[in-house]
Amino acid sequence: MKNETTLKEAIHALLRMYGLEEKMQGIDLIKAWEDVMGKTIAKHTIDVVYKKKVLTVKLDSAPLRHELSYLRTEIVQKINEKMGKMLVDELRLL
């Protein structure tokens, strides 16, 4: 019996082995931020950082940050749905 793995599985294992899986997920989450939030909010986004299940988003508008703070739970749900798995536990708005 052969020890067969798909290319996808091999790449995934390699990313995990070198500790790059979270960084790749972070890149995907940055892309998902614009898809989930729309272009208007994305234009006011200065930076998006993902680390240890926390998505930190820096915005250039205090009123927008305040408004989005009321929607944190819904935003986290939408992002996790977009990603197809539970990657984000907390959303920090700066």
Contacts in CASP RR format, 6 or more apart in sequence:
PFRMAT RR
TARGET T0000
AUTHOR 0000-0000-0000
METHOD contacts of the structure
MODEL  1
MKNETTLKEAIHALLRMYGLEEKMQGIDLIKAWEDVMGKTIAKHTIDVVY
KKKVLTVKLDSAPLRHELSYLRTEIVQKINEKMGKMLVDELRLL
5 13 0 8 1.000
12 21 0 8 1.000
15 21 0 8 1.000
15 24 0 8 1.000
22 50 0 8 1.000
22 51 0 8 1.000
22 52 0 8 1.000
25 50 0 8 1.000
25 83 0 8 1.000
25 87 0 8 1.000
26 50 0 8 1.000
28 83 0 8 1.000
29 48 0 8 1.000
29 50 0 8 1.000
29 55 0 8 1.000
29 79 0 8 1.000
29 83 0 8 1.000
29 87 0 8 1.000
29 88 0 8 1.000
30 48 0 8 1.000
30 50 0 8 1.000
32 79 0 8 1.000
32 82 0 8 1.000
32 83 0 8 1.000
33 42 0 8 1.000
33 45 0 8 1.000
33 48 0 8 1.000
33 55 0 8 1.000
33 57 0 8 1.000
33 79 0 8 1.000
34 42 0 8 1.000
34 45 0 8 1.000
35 82 0 8 1.000
36 75 0 8 1.000
36 78 0 8 1.000
36 79 0 8 1.000
36 82 0 8 1.000
37 45 0 8 1.000
37 75 0 8 1.000
41 64 0 8 1.000
41 68 0 8 1.000
44 59 0 8 1.000
44 60 0 8 1.000
44 61 0 8 1.000
44 64 0 8 1.000
45 57 0 8 1.000
45 58 0 8 1.000
45 59 0 8 1.000
45 60 0 8 1.000
46 58 0 8 1.000
46 59 0 8 1.000
46 60 0 8 1.000
47 56 0 8 1.000
47 57 0 8 1.000
47 58 0 8 1.000
48 55 0 8 1.000
48 56 0 8 1.000
48 57 0 8 1.000
48 58 0 8 1.000
49 55 0 8 1.000
49 56 0 8 1.000
49 57 0 8 1.000
50 56 0 8 1.000
50 87 0 8 1.000
50 88 0 8 1.000
53 87 0 8 1.000
53 88 0 8 1.000
53 89 0 8 1.000
53 90 0 8 1.000
54 88 0 8 1.000
54 89 0 8 1.000
54 90 0 8 1.000
54 91 0 8 1.000
54 92 0 8 1.000
55 76 0 8 1.000
55 79 0 8 1.000
55 88 0 8 1.000
55 90 0 8 1.000
55 91 0 8 1.000
55 92 0 8 1.000
56 91 0 8 1.000
56 92 0 8 1.000
56 94 0 8 1.000
57 91 0 8 1.000
57 92 0 8 1.000
57 93 0 8 1.000
57 94 0 8 1.000
58 94 0 8 1.000
59 65 0 8 1.000
59 68 0 8 1.000
59 93 0 8 1.000
59 94 0 8 1.000
65 93 0 8 1.000
65 94 0 8 1.000
68 75 0 8 1.000
68 93 0 8 1.000
69 93 0 8 1.000
72 91 0 8 1.000
72 93 0 8 1.000
75 91 0 8 1.000
76 88 0 8 1.000
76 89 0 8 1.000
76 90 0 8 1.000
76 91 0 8 1.000
79 87 0 8 1.000
79 88 0 8 1.000
79 91 0 8 1.000
80 86 0 8 1.000
80 87 0 8 1.000
80 88 0 8 1.000
END
